């Protein structure tokens, strides 16, 4: 068994909270560095858990529980990034009454590092989004929405580079075509740019200019379509240099990351953890001391009544 498979099987073989604080092989000896990626998608304003009344996903989710889980992981891991792949808004009365203010404030309290946009994040129009942005203490990354002729001009960057323990992690965002999903008057003069072309441009910058050790795409394109529409799998197959695509939009439950061999022969991981915050995705990457990626481990952490909420 190679190092990557050992890491993956070790982490997947553990259960629930037992995953927290699991060291990488060799990390204790100072030979490697570990980066923990936590991620969500399609939260849809689900602040409270689903009622435990026999319905599907009953008793699952809740932002207070997720916050406790994230806090516990951070207490045991020094290099953590918390990311979201869009559709933060829409789905409960909290959004109808408060327009997204609570969602952004709670994500800020949780310490989200970055997010991208989903189509439902425009459900109150550009004005509604602009109104809530001051409540978000984290950046929104968007490489293929051009807001130049809108009130959101210069509000967002296509990518951000994070540094953790000497590692450089480049993160960029891609969104789905909004026409047909969002009313024209809600997006104004927003221009949709080809996600494959923009991804190639951004990856080139992150790899060659920024010299990133890891490149992550926050995608709201969707996991897989039977048509020619660009999805995460097609993106991975056409764009080299992306290590990890964290997806959204299709509410896909993946038990473990999908793998696609991208141009150049490297492996791109694709992950998505359903919707409504009922799961927290976790992917641990191991790096050698010279910054080379050695392997990864992945798990889906359920957010449920077993998640202890501490004060």
C-alpha angles and dihedrals in degrees: 000000000000124000095260094052091045091054093046095048093044093054096041089049092061121079135229116312091002086083093068115106096005106160123225118247107277095005093115089058092055093245096116143029126224130211120193118206116196118186146177136184139190096013091166096197092298098156097153126050117263110268110266094231103122097279123130110284090010112175092012129123132011128162094237090057091046090050090053091050093049091047091052093050092048090051089062103033125056099196110055133150121190114201139174131205102208145268092095089151135066133038110083137050089259088075094042092054103033103026097227099312094120094047093053094043093050093046088051091052088051090054102242110188099204145341140188131217130268125195093259091057085076095053091110092043129243090300092055091049092047090052093056099042094088087063092058112088092188133067127259112220119207124166101168104040111085109204095173094120096042139075088263094064112144093003096114140042125216093230146000131208117219124195121213123172092335093314121120115216118190116204125185135172135229127186136200124254103278098200108102092019100059127035114257093239090057095059100033113187095350108145121214114219127201105273095208093052093045092047091055090051094048095044090052090054094046094047102038107026102028094033093217121190091209132023121203128186119205100207133188092176096105131253104261139351130183090218130071090268111127113256134167094272093050090046092053092047093052104037122060124204101044111123098185136016114197105197142199145165099071095064089229119178109213117184090202135000118286115232128219126181104231129202107295092037099270125134121251118196121214122196138174128168107204118255147286094049094280090133135036115210119221128189121175117201122197121209132189117239090262091058101258116143109244103177147308144236125207139194142166111230114204116223104216145121090301089067105099115222109211127191 
